[in-house]
């Protein structure tokens, strides 16, 4: 067991950048770390990149950031410095300004090393859980603290394994981030054994080998909130949900194809609710969604609260996730925790976490998806014998942190 650190320094750059937007799976991990570390007695600080440099937050500042992320407090007004961030959204500029208001200390880019050496105790443990701010400048600054330890969470290698699904420029940035992590981290955390194997394979190309541990993500049982649903939801007829950013690797195109097949067949057509924000490089799917008739069997439902989404999943005939790739894949685990049937792509990480609970199908086998959806589309929205057990217990954050904090 590693000796307990004198303090922990959690990078919250990604979390602050999500101001005004729903949290993604990686964002939720950073938030979970913030919540848990705030509950401990170990001295805690936060680091965030801003338009003008870096903000260092103490425990009180981090609690204030969490309150804003959770919506318990409003983000403040943007300041003059935030307006320098021309690529930032209005909400991100407000968050940038609030980071300076919440900071116990600030530094320019070149002053970060001096700031951390002055304010951080020897033996501090730096934690980066969001793939953001893993820069040479930050890692060198942390290494400037005597006996400091660096731990980085790697969620997946999808940008390198499926570059055709990525935004322009993101593949090279991710590659260099991963190699920096492999060179400089004392420990890499992985959400699955599959992710660890993928990272080891990629690092070996540069003759790098980093110490790593596997800790499945904690999944709190979702709390359905039917009162948060807008008018018209949930549908009266049986329906299915697919959840996640509308990006190519999520394979929404297959589901749209299946629903076209259903519409051409005899009999009632269940409804498909597409829950998630529009992403990138998916113009054909966006055009198909835009062309959907009002009141049809496919409905796009962006911007719903967590409670509203959980209410839809709880009442659905099934959660459909035909993804080509996932780092961990939270929606199927959350659906299983609610007792909702899961049909998903035949991915190793799903097998690792969910075992025989889902129905696994090839993400290109349109005929099998059509058949399975027809089987699940019963009047009561549920069937028995799908492999879904109401007693499924998802991985817990307590178990996750029991693994991680023993060695960080």
N, C-alpha and C positions, 0 to 999 in steps of 0.2 A: 504494500500500500504506500502511495506517495504521501509525504508529509503534507499536512494541511497548509495552504498558502497563507501568507501574511494578509493578503487582500485579493479580491478578484476584480478584474477590469473587463467588463462586458461591452463589446462593440454593439452599439444600437443604431448604427448608420442606416441600415435597411429599414428598421422599424419606423424611424422618423420619416423616411422617404415615402412611406405609405399613407401619409396624411391625406384624408379625403377619399381613400379607396378601401374596398374590402380587403381583408388580409388573405394572402395566398397560403399554401401549406408551409412554405419556408418561413414566411412572416410569422406564422403561428408558433413555429419552433422558437424563434427569437423571443417572442412574447412569453412563451412558457418558461424559458430560462430566466427572463427578467422577473417574472412573478415568483419563481422558486427562490432565486438568489436574494430577492428582497425579504423573503421569510426567514433567512438564516442570519446568524449573528456575525458571520465573517464580514469584515469591512468590505464594502462594495462601491465601485465607481463605474461610470459609463463613459464611453468614448464615442463621439460622432463626428463625421466629417461635415463641414458646413461650407457655404459659398466662400468664406474668407479664410478658412483654415480648419481648426478643430475646436470642439467644445468638450470639456471634461465635466461630467456631472457627478455629484455625490449622491448618497442614498435619497435625500430629499428631492433632488432634481430628477432622479430616475422615477421616483413615485409620481412626480408631476407629469413626466412623459407618459407613463403608463395610463394615468387618468385621462390624458388627451387621446391616446390611441384607443382606449376603451369607450370614449365618448362621454365620460363622466364630467369632463371639463372641456371647454371650448378652446380651440387653438386661438392664439392672439393675433394681433394685426401684423402684417409684414412691416419690416423696418427698411430703412434706406439701403442697408447692406444686402438684405435679401433680394432687392430689386436687381442686384448684379447677376443673379442667377436667371438669365434670360430663358434658359431651357426648362426652368421649373414651372410647374403649374401654380396657380394662385394659392392653393392649399399647401403645396410644398414650400412656397416662400413664407407662408405663415409659420410652418413648422420650423423652417430654418431660423427665423427670427426668435421663436420660442426656445430653441436650443441655446441661443446666446443668453436669453433671459433666465433659463434654468441652470446655466453653467456655474460651477464654482470657480472655474478658471478657463481661460481660452488661450489659443496659440495660433500664430500663422503657420503656414505649411512648414517653413524652415525652422520654426520654433518648437515643433512638437517634441523633439528629442529632449530638449532642455526642460520643457514643461513636465514630461513624465518623470524624468530623473529627479526633479524638484518635488513633485507631489506624490509619487508612488513609493510605497515601502519596498525594501529589498524582498525578493521572493514573491512578488505579485504574480498572479496567474491571469494571463490575457486569454479571453474566450471570444472567438468569432464564430457565430453560428449561422450567418446569413449570406455567405459568398460575396459580401460587399465590404469594401475597404481593406481587402487583403492585399495591401500595396507594399512595395519595398520600403517606402518611407515609414509606414506604420510599423512594419516588422523590425526594421532597424532601430526605430525609436524605442520599442518595447525591449529589444535586446540590449539597449543601453542601460537598462535597469539591472542592477546586480542580482543574479540568480533568478531572473524572471523566467516564467514558463509560458510557452505559446501552445494553445490548443485550438484547432480549427475543425469545424463540422463540415464534412463534405456530403452533400445530399444525393448527388448522382453524377454521372458522366454523360448525360444525354447530349449536351452540345457537341461533344466530340464523337459520339457514336451515331448521332443522327443530325449531322450539320445541315441537311436539307430542310430541317424544320425550324431553323434558328433565324433570328433577326440578323441583318447585315452587320458584320463586325463583332458579333458576340462570341463567335467560335474562337478566334485568336485570343480575345481577352480572357475567356474561360480557361483556355489551355495554359496561358502564362500564369493565371491565378493558381491553377492546380500545381504547376511545377514550383511556384514560390512556396506553396504550402508544403509540398514534399521536401523542399530544401530546408525550410526554416522551422517547421512545427516540431515540437517535442512529442505531440500526440495528435492523431487525426481521429475524429469520431465519425462513425458511419451508422446510417439508419438501418442497414441490412447487410447481411453477409454478401449479397450480390453486389452491392455498391462497393464494399471493400475489395472484392475480387476485381471489379472493373478498374478501380483506382490503382491497385497494385499493378495491373497489366499496363496501364498507361504510364505510370511512373517508371516502370522498368525500361521504357524506351530511352530515358535519360539516365539510366543507371541510378535511380533514386529508390530508396526503400524507407518508408516512414512507419514508425510504430502506430498501430491502430487498434481501436476497440469497436465492437458492434453493440449498439444499444437501440433497440426498436423504439420508435417514437411513441410517446404516450398519447392515448386517444381517450379523451373524456367522452362519456356517453352523451350524445347530442341531446339538447333540451328543446323539444318541439314547442313552438309558440303559435298555435293556429290563429290567434288574434292578430298576429303580425302579417298575415297573408292579405294581399289586396283583394278587392272584389273579383269574383270569378275564379278564385283558387281556394281549395283544390277543385279539379274538374269533377263533375258528377259521374262520368263514365270512368272505367278503369284507365289508369295512366301509368306512364313510366317516367323516370327522371334520369337525365345525364347531367353530371355536375363537373364543372371545371372551365378554365379559360378556353375560349374557342380558338384553338391553335391547331396546326396540322397534326401533331402527334396524338392529339386526343381523338382523331378519327371520327369527327361528327359526320363526315360525308357518308360513311357506311350506314349510319342510322337514318339519314335522310333518304338514302337509297331504299332501305328496308321499308320505310313508311310509304314511299311511292309504290312499292310492291303491295303493301297492305291495302292501299287505296284502290288498286286495280283488282284486288281479289274480292270474292263475295264475303258478305258478313260485316259486322260492326268493326270499326277501326279504333283502337285505343288511342289515347292522346300521348304525345311525347313533349315533355317540358325540358327545354334546354336552359339550364341554370348556369350562368357564368358570364363574365365580361368578354367582349370581343378582343382577340389578341392580335396576331400578326401573320403575314404570309398565308392568308386563308381567304383571299378575295372571292374565290369561286363559291365557297361555303357561305360567305356573307351575302353574296348575290342571291343564292338560293333561299336563304332566310328572309331576305328583303322581299322576295317574290311570293312568300307564303300568303295565302288568302286569310283575311280576318275571319276568326271563328273556325279555322281549319283544325286538323288533327295534330299539327306541330306548332308549338308556341315557344317563343324566346322569352325567358324570364330573368333578365339581368337585375343586379342591384338589390336582391332580396337579403334580408337579415339572416344571421345564422339560425335563429329560432324559426323563421319562416321556411327556410330550406329544410331544416330538420322535420318540420311538420309535413312538408311535401313528401320527403323520403319515407317517413313513417307510414303514410297512407298509400304509397305507391305499390303497384303490382311488381315492381322490381327496379333496381338501380342498374343502369346500363353503362358500362365503361369499356368501350372497344379500343383502348389506347394501344399504340404501337410501342410505347416505352413509358416507364414511370420510375421515379426514384424510390418512393415508398407507396404512394397512392392512398391518401387518407379517405376519400369518399367511400370506397368499398368497405373499409374497416368500420367507418361510422354507420353505414347502412346495416352491416351485419350486427353491430351492437344494438340497433333498433329492431332487429328481427326481420328486416326487409330482404327479400331474395336478391342476390347479386349475380349478374352475368357480366363477365369481364374478359379482357384479353388474356391469353395464355402466357402470362409473364411470371418469371421466376420469383420476383419479389412478392407477388400475390400468393403464390404457393407457400412461400416462407412464412408469411404472417397469418394467412387465413386458412391454410390447409385445404381440406375438402369442402369448405363451406360454399364457395361460389360455384357456378357453372362456368367452366373455362372454354372459350371458343377462340379460334384463330381470328385475328382482326381483319382478315380479308375473306372470310368464309361467309358471304352474305346469305347463302341458303340456310346455314345452321342458325344464324342470328334470327332470321325470319321465323324459322320453325320454333325456336325457343321462346320468342316473344309471343307467338300465337299460343303456345302452351301456358304461358303465365297470365295471359289476358283473360281472366275470369271475371265474372260480375262483382265478386267481392274483393277483387284486387289482390288476392292472395291465393296460393295453393300450398298444399303440404307436400313433403317429400322432395323439396328442392335442395336439401342439404343444409339449409339455414336453421341454426338452432337458436331458440330464444335465450338460451343460457350462455351464449358466446360472451366471453370476457376479453375485451381488447387489451393490448399492452397498456400499462399505466405509466404515468410520469414518475410516480414514486420508484418504480422498478428502473426506469431510465436513469434517474438521478442517482440511485443507489450504485449503479454501474459507473457513471461518469465522474461523480464527485469524489469517488475513492481514489481516482488517479489524476485529478486536476486540482 
